[in-house]
């Protein structure tokens, strides 16, 4: 295995941990440059934690300017995304539209700071036959409707935030097993204090997160940001999850082994544990396939 991937694995975890802990990282090791690290941050969609940590080190003027720009764009994008998410869910609640926020918009809140968890679009699902009503509400609020693609409708907010409004969690034609599982087993519960806003239990959200990750892994590749999601989620909520239930649901979807391997790799990476060759190769594959989450519109989940 190329020594470069070992350097990437150990140093990206150091940069992310430094961001979590609000400290300066150790100096850039030999064998990799600041430019290469920033390239990985962009391809893996981890601009905020990596660029933010690098800025605490001596950098060339060009690398410093690039890191600052990445950090600035990432920060403003998160603020706009959080505002847009709150605005949409409030409007759907007020208009009696049964809906649920998905993916990164939920995961963001588990990180030490929401800016650390990058995403390029907001995903939510509208239940029942409310898609036309949801579109009407968003259009009245100034959102631009870009039309239907597969199992979702694309919008952009007045702040130019991309939004995907789904009518099912997985595409019936492309993701048949996941589609049937979530269609036949309605897992969402009403959010406390709400009449039309739904959310998963901590176990069911994790099952959905792993299912979505596995879909991309086996189709187009899946980036290391997903390992970070697993690490953060399990560290934050792992002790509260019903492990018997979790294993049973992952078995139903045929992804229990996948989850176990990805969890092991997440902890090898982030806790800088000894890395067997199999996991080194798996990590290298995920670094190289940083296209994860890019949908047919070229944006990230």
SULFENRA-V382797 format. One record per backbone hydrogen bond with DSSP energy under -0.5 kcal/mol. CO is the residue of the C=O (numbers start at 1). NH is the residue of the N-H. E is the energy in kcal/mol with one decimal. If there is no record, write none. Layout:
CO_NH_E, CO_NH_E
This chain:
2_5_-1.3, 2_6_-0.7, 3_7_-1.8, 4_8_-2.6, 5_9_-2.8, 6_10_-2.5, 7_11_-2.6, 8_12_-2.5, 9_13_-1.3, 10_14_-1.4, 11_15_-2.4, 12_16_-2.3, 13_17_-2.7, 14_18_-2.4, 15_19_-1.8, 16_20_-2.5, 17_21_-2.5, 18_22_-0.5, 18_23_-2.3, 19_22_-0.9, 29_32_-1.0, 33_37_-2.1, 34_38_-2.5, 35_39_-2.2, 36_40_-2.0, 37_41_-2.2, 38_42_-2.0, 39_43_-2.7, 40_44_-2.7, 41_46_-3.4, 42_45_-1.0, 46_50_-1.7, 47_51_-2.6, 47_52_-0.6, 48_52_-2.0, 49_53_-1.4, 50_54_-2.3, 51_55_-1.8, 53_56_-1.7, 54_57_-2.3, 60_64_-2.7, 61_65_-2.3, 62_66_-2.1, 63_67_-2.6, 64_68_-2.3, 65_69_-2.2, 66_70_-2.5, 67_71_-2.3, 68_72_-2.6, 69_73_-2.6, 70_74_-2.3, 71_75_-2.3, 72_76_-2.3, 73_77_-2.3, 74_78_-2.1, 75_79_-2.0, 76_80_-2.3, 77_81_-2.6, 78_82_-2.7, 79_83_-2.2, 80_84_-2.5, 81_85_-2.6, 82_86_-2.1, 83_87_-2.4, 84_88_-2.6, 85_89_-2.5, 86_90_-2.0, 87_91_-1.9, 88_92_-2.6, 89_93_-2.3, 90_94_-2.2, 91_95_-1.5, 92_97_-2.8, 93_96_-1.2, 96_98_-0.7, 98_127_-2.6, 99_198_-3.1, 100_125_-2.6, 102_105_-1.1, 103_106_-1.6, 103_107_-2.0, 104_108_-2.8, 106_109_-1.1, 107_110_-2.3, 107_111_-0.6, 108_111_-1.1, 113_116_-1.8, 114_117_-0.8, 116_118_-0.9, 120_162_-0.7, 122_164_-3.4, 123_102_-2.8, 124_166_-3.3, 125_100_-2.0, 125_127_-0.5, 127_130_-0.9, 130_134_-2.9, 131_135_-2.6, 132_136_-2.2, 133_137_-2.3, 134_138_-2.5, 135_139_-2.5, 136_140_-2.0, 137_141_-1.2, 138_143_-2.6, 139_142_-1.4, 144_146_-0.6, 144_156_-1.5, 147_154_-2.5, 149_152_-1.9, 151_167_-1.5, 151_168_-0.7, 152_149_-2.9, 153_165_-2.9, 154_146_-3.2, 154_147_-0.5, 155_163_-3.0, 156_144_-2.6, 157_160_-2.4, 161_157_-2.2, 162_122_-2.3, 163_155_-2.9, 163_165_-0.5, 164_124_-2.2, 164_166_-0.7, 165_153_-2.6, 166_126_-3.0, 171_175_-2.7, 175_179_-3.0, 176_180_-2.6, 177_181_-2.3, 178_182_-2.4, 179_183_-2.1, 180_184_-2.7, 181_185_-1.0, 185_187_-0.6, 189_199_-2.5, 191_194_-2.3, 196_99_-2.5, 196_198_-0.6, 197_191_-3.4, 198_101_-0.6, 199_189_-3.0, 201_205_-2.5, 202_206_-1.4, 203_207_-2.4, 204_208_-2.4, 205_209_-2.9, 206_210_-2.6, 207_211_-2.5, 208_212_-2.6, 209_213_-2.1, 210_214_-2.8, 211_215_-1.9, 212_216_-1.6, 213_217_-2.5, 214_218_-2.3, 215_219_-0.8, 216_220_-2.3, 216_221_-2.5, 223_226_-1.4, 224_227_-0.7, 224_228_-1.5, 225_229_-1.8, 226_230_-1.9, 227_231_-2.4, 228_232_-2.9, 229_233_-2.9, 230_234_-2.8, 231_235_-2.1, 232_236_-2.1, 233_237_-3.1, 234_238_-1.7, 237_240_-1.5, 237_241_-0.8, 238_241_-0.9, 241_243_-1.0, 242_246_-2.5, 243_247_-2.6, 244_248_-2.0, 245_249_-2.3, 246_250_-2.4, 247_251_-2.1, 248_252_-1.8, 249_253_-1.4, 250_254_-0.5, 250_255_-2.5, 250_256_-0.5, 251_254_-1.1, 255_259_-2.4, 256_260_-2.3, 257_261_-2.3, 258_262_-2.5, 259_263_-2.6, 260_264_-2.2, 261_265_-2.4, 262_266_-2.4, 263_267_-1.9, 264_268_-2.1, 265_269_-2.7, 266_270_-2.6, 267_271_-1.8, 268_273_-1.8, 269_272_-0.8, 274_276_-0.7, 276_280_-2.1, 277_281_-2.5, 278_282_-2.0, 279_283_-2.6, 280_284_-2.2, 281_285_-2.3, 282_286_-2.0, 283_287_-2.4, 284_288_-2.3, 285_289_-1.3, 287_290_-0.8, 289_292_-1.1, 291_294_-2.1, 293_295_-0.6, 295_298_-2.3, 299_295_-2.1, 301_104_-1.1
